[in-house]
Amino acid sequence: MKKNGLVIAIDGPAAVGKSTMGKIIARELGFLYIDTGAIYRAITWKVLKNNINVYDEDIISNLVSNTYITIKRKNRNSLKGYYNIFIDGEDVTEEIRSPKIDQNVSQIAKLPKIRKQLIYLQRKLAKKGNIIIEGRDIGSVILPQADIKLYFTASEEERIKRRYKELIDKGYNIDYKEVKKQIVQRDETDSKRKYAPLIKAKDAILIDSTEKSIEEVKDKILKTIKKYRKCRKKQIENNII
């Protein structure tokens, strides 16, 4: 993959802090941040809006082919408004985070035709370089040649608490047990799907955010990036690459 700058891939299951940390690091470095999960959520939003069966791969594939997706950075200094995602010109940034999308996105995300179509878009975005791309199979499937691969994890209990708080803070009336059910089901689907299951790439650095502050995780990642750049510079100076 020919690129113009550093490409950082962030993988991991739901509610491990991928999005929060991806935005923080992108802001720190002045990089573009792309949440590929938001792309799948946006497609899911359009599927549901058009009353399409989430199991109908051919119809959904046709819908994707006729959908224009854009991601625009809104405010570099705001984590909440770091970027907006548009479907056919309509801003769906807030709509795609609803429990209804949570319940259906995993089914659509495991459809081979849909993944193939969206992989092309994600790789196209990565070619710009100086970018952080976050998702569930970025380092293992989408961008196996990424410069730095990070795999986030956290205990199941902590992940459920995070997602529950996120939804409550957004005003959703949802039961804690329902959030737990959704997290468990999502993990099951992501890890066992036939096409591009969720796995840690062999060369990915494990980031366990359980009981760690945002600052602790941020410092570890920034040190990793600094170390990579130092090694890269030395390789260039010695004509190794």
Stockholm file with secondary structure:
# STOCKHOLM 1.0

chainA/1-241         MKKNGLVIAIDGPAAVGKSTMGKIIARELGFLYIDTGAIYRAITWKVLKNNINVYDEDIISNLVSNTYITIKRKNRNSLKGYYNIFIDGEDVTEEIRSPKIDQNVSQIAKLPKIRKQLIYLQRKLAKKGNIIIEGRDIGSVILPQADIKLYFTASEEERIKRRYKELIDKGYNIDYKEVKKQIVQRDETDSKRKYAPLIKAKDAILIDSTEKSIEEVKDKILKTIKKYRKCRKKQIENNII
#=GR chainA/1-241 SS CCCSSCEEEEECCTTSSHHHHHHHHHHHHTCEEEEHHHHHHHHHHHHHHTTCCTTCHHHHHHHHHTCCEEEEECCTTCSTTSEEEEETTEECTTGGGSHHHHHHHHHHHTCHHHHHHHHHHHHHHHTTCSEEEESSSIIIIICTTCSEEEEEECCHHHHHHHHHHHHHHTTCCCCHHHHHHHHHHHHHHHHHCSSSCCCCCTTCEEEECTTCCHHHHHHHHHHHHHHHHHHHHHHHHTTCC
#=GC SS_cons         CCCSSCEEEEECCTTSSHHHHHHHHHHHHTCEEEEHHHHHHHHHHHHHHTTCCTTCHHHHHHHHHTCCEEEEECCTTCSTTSEEEEETTEECTTGGGSHHHHHHHHHHHTCHHHHHHHHHHHHHHHTTCSEEEESSSIIIIICTTCSEEEEEECCHHHHHHHHHHHHHHTTCCCCHHHHHHHHHHHHHHHHHCSSSCCCCCTTCEEEECTTCCHHHHHHHHHHHHHHHHHHHHHHHHTTCC
//
